[in-house]
Amino acid sequence: MKKLFAVFFSFFLLLVISFSLLVPPMAEAHCPLCVAGAGVGLTLSRWIGLDDSITGLWLAAFLGTMSFWIYSSFMRKIHKPGWIWLKPLIYILVFASSIWSFYRFNLVLRMGRMFGIDKLTFGIIAGGTIFYLVDEINNLIIRIKGKTLFPYQRIVLGLGSILLLSLLDYYLIGYYI
């Protein structure tokens, strides 16, 4: 237990230090705060022993923010506004390579299934789909209104959707599956 606490505390300390050094002067669409929030949620879910499907949802949020961050960085460097196909491509590649590596290195516990899929994989796919849709809805709101509706809208809606999906998943596990 002490070793687990030491690992968690070291991760948290590293996260705080790196976040304080890497904070951009202006917030971006998917900033380090989004990635840190998803990463902490993922770490906590495994640490307290939540079901793999719920852990998969938080992992999907983490992978989603990382893929959006990669896309934003790439688009800033190449300056090609017509390359809208690149965002879903990077998103799918990040998710596919992550799921492949989990199966390749036996990180998926095959203890239970949800709707015929391993629980972790189900969580990643469901969470990734919802997270992408919420991001597209955010982009649509910003395009229509010309601005966000409230401060930290992307963080609140993105992580809020994963939290609501986690509660729905918990309900499904407890009562139906």
HUMOWO-V500927 format. One record per helix or strand of 2 or more residues. SS is the DSSP state (hx for helix, st for strand). FROM is the first residue (numbers start at 0). TO is the last residue. If there is no record, write none. Layout:
ss=[SS:SS]
from=[FROM:FROM]
to=[TO:TO]
This chain:
ss=[hx:hx:hx:hx:st:st:hx:hx]
from=[1:31:51:84:112:116:118:152]
to=[21:46:77:103:113:117:144:174]
